[in-house]
C-alpha cells in the first residue's frame, strides 16, 4: 500500500491574510502548519480543518536572526515531513527577506500570493542557493576579514587544513600550491559572478571583499 506523503507548511501570519493562509494549507494538503508568529484566529481555523498547528516564534527585527531561526525550523521540519513548503505573506521586510533567504539556502519551495488573493505564485531560488561548501567557507573567511588577498586566503586555508573543501578529495591528500591557487581563483570568480564578493586593486595585488548582499545575508 502506497504511503501518503506528509506535508508541512511554514508561514508568518499577516494581518488581513487569514483566509488565503488557510486556503493555501488546505490546497497543499498540509498535515501540519508551523506559524512563526502566534495568531489565535489562524490556529483555530486551521484546527477546524483537522490540520495540526504548532507555533515557533522567530525574531522580527534583524534579517540575519530571522534567517538563522528559520533555517533551524526548516531543517527540523525536513526530518519529519516528506515535503516542506513556505508561504510568504506581506509582512515587515526583515521577516519576509529572512524567510526567503532561508528557503533558498535549504532549497525549500516558497510561494506568495497575488494582489487579488486568488492565485499563488512560486518564487525562484536566488543563485546564492547554489554555492557549495567550499564556496561558503571562502565567503565566510572573506566576510570575517573584511578584505583579503588570494595569497593570504590560501594561507588561512593551509592553516586550517581545509584543502578538502576546495577539492573532492580526502583532507590528507597532497596538494600543490599552484593547482590550489587556480582552483581558489575559479571559486572566487564564481562568487564574484553571483555578486557575493568583489575585488579591487590594492598596490600590485587584488584584494577580495564581501559585497553588501553577502554581508546582508550571512554576516
Residue pairs with C-beta under 8 A, 6 or more apart in sequence:
5 82
5 83
6 31
6 32
6 80
6 81
6 82
6 83
7 28
7 29
7 30
7 31
7 32
7 81
7 82
7 83
7 84
7 85
8 30
8 31
8 32
8 33
8 34
8 77
8 80
8 81
8 83
8 84
8 85
9 24
9 25
9 28
9 30
9 32
9 33
9 34
9 84
9 85
9 86
9 87
10 33
10 34
10 36
10 70
10 73
10 74
10 77
10 84
10 85
10 86
10 87
10 99
11 21
11 24
11 33
11 34
11 35
11 36
11 86
11 87
11 88
11 89
12 35
12 36
12 37
12 58
12 88
12 89
12 91
12 95
12 96
12 99
13 21
13 35
13 36
13 37
13 39
13 42
13 89
14 21
14 89
14 90
14 91
17 89
17 90
17 113
17 117
18 39
18 41
18 42
18 45
19 117
20 89
20 113
20 117
21 42
21 87
21 89
22 42
22 45
22 46
22 49
24 87
24 111
24 113
24 120
25 33
25 46
25 49
25 51
26 49
26 51
27 120
28 85
30 51
30 85
31 51
31 52
31 81
32 51
32 52
32 53
32 54
32 77
32 81
33 46
33 51
33 52
33 53
33 54
34 54
34 55
34 56
34 73
34 77
35 42
35 43
35 53
35 54
35 55
35 56
36 55
36 56
36 57
36 58
36 70
36 73
36 95
36 99
37 55
37 57
37 58
37 60
38 55
38 57
42 53
43 53
43 55
46 53
47 53
56 73
58 65
58 66
58 69
58 70
58 73
58 95
58 98
59 65
59 66
59 69
60 66
60 92
60 94
60 95
61 94
62 94
63 94
63 97
63 98
63 101
63 216
63 217
64 98
64 217
64 218
64 219
65 98
66 94
66 95
66 97
66 98
66 99
66 102
67 98
67 101
67 102
67 105
67 217
70 98
70 99
70 102
70 103
71 102
71 105
71 106
74 84
74 86
74 102
74 103
74 106
74 108
75 106
77 84
78 84
78 106
78 108
84 108
85 108
85 109
85 110
85 111
86 99
86 103
86 108
86 109
86 110
86 111
87 110
87 111
87 112
87 113
87 120
88 96
88 99
88 100
88 110
88 111
88 112
88 123
89 112
89 113
90 96
99 110
100 110
100 123
100 126
101 126
101 217
102 108
103 109
103 110
103 123
103 125
104 110
104 125
104 126
104 128
104 129
105 128
105 129
107 125
107 129
109 122
110 122
110 123
111 120
111 121
111 122
111 123
112 120
112 121
112 123
113 119
113 120
113 121
114 120
114 121
127 194
128 194
128 196
128 213
128 214
128 217
131 139
131 190
131 191
131 194
131 196
133 165
134 165
134 166
134 187
135 187
135 190
135 191
137 162
137 165
138 153
138 184
138 187
138 188
138 191
139 191
139 196
139 197
139 210
139 214
139 218
140 218
141 148
141 153
141 156
141 157
142 148
142 153
142 197
142 208
142 209
142 210
142 214
143 210
143 214
143 215
143 218
143 219
145 152
146 209
146 210
147 202
147 207
147 208
147 209
148 156
148 207
148 208
149 202
149 205
149 206
149 207
149 208
150 181
150 184
150 185
150 188
150 205
150 206
150 208
151 181
151 205
153 184
153 208
154 177
154 180
154 181
154 184
157 163
157 165
157 166
157 180
157 184
161 171
162 171
163 169
163 171
163 173
163 175
163 180
164 170
164 171
164 173
166 180
166 183
166 184
166 187
167 173
167 175
167 183
188 197
188 199
188 208
191 197
192 198
192 199
195 211
195 213
196 210
196 211
196 213
196 214
197 208
197 209
197 210
197 211
197 214
198 208
198 209
198 211
199 206
199 207
199 208
199 209
200 206
200 207
200 209
210 219
